[in-house]
Amino acid sequence: MHPILKQTFDLEKTSAKNLYKESKYKESFSHLERAHILGQLVRLLEYMAKVHK
C-alpha cells in the first residue's frame, strides 16, 4: 500500500475506534466507510497494475 494511503487508512480506522469507544456510533461508522473505500481503491489499483503489465 502506498505510504500516504496507508497513513490515511490507519487514521480513519483509529478515528473510528476512538469514536466508537465514546459511543459516537454514527461518526464512527463514517470513518469506517472511508477506510473501506480506501481499502477498495488499493485493491483496484493493485489489480490494474497486475493486469496492465
C-alpha positions in Angstrom: 0.0 0.0 0.0 1.3 3.5 -0.8 2.5 5.2 2.3 0.1 8.1 2.1 -2.9 5.8 1.5 -1.7 3.6 4.4 -1.4 6.6 6.7 -4.9 7.8 5.8 -6.4 4.3 6.1 -4.8 3.9 9.6 -6.0 7.4 10.6 -9.6 6.5 9.6 -9.5 3.2 11.5 -8.1 4.9 14.6 -10.7 7.7 14.4 -13.5 5.1 14.1 -12.2 3.1 17.0 -11.9 6.2 19.3 -15.4 7.5 18.4 -16.9 4.0 18.9 -15.4 4.0 22.4 -17.1 7.3 23.0 -20.4 5.8 21.9 -20.4 8.1 18.8 -21.6 5.3 16.5 -22.7 7.4 13.6 -19.5 9.3 13.4 -17.5 6.1 13.9 -19.3 4.4 11.0 -18.5 7.3 8.7 -14.8 6.8 9.4 -15.2 3.0 8.8 -16.8 3.7 5.5 -13.9 5.9 4.4 -11.4 3.2 5.5 -13.4 0.7 3.5 -13.3 2.9 0.3 -9.6 3.4 0.7 -9.1 -0.3 1.0 -11.1 -1.0 -2.1 -9.2 1.7 -4.0 -5.9 0.0 -3.1 -7.2 -3.4 -4.3 -8.4 -1.9 -7.5 -5.0 -0.2 -8.2 -3.1 -3.4 -7.4 -5.4 -5.3 -9.8 -5.0 -2.7 -12.6 -1.2 -2.8 -12.2 -1.2 -6.6 -12.4 -3.5 -6.7 -15.5 -1.7 -4.0 -17.4 1.9 -5.3 -17.1 
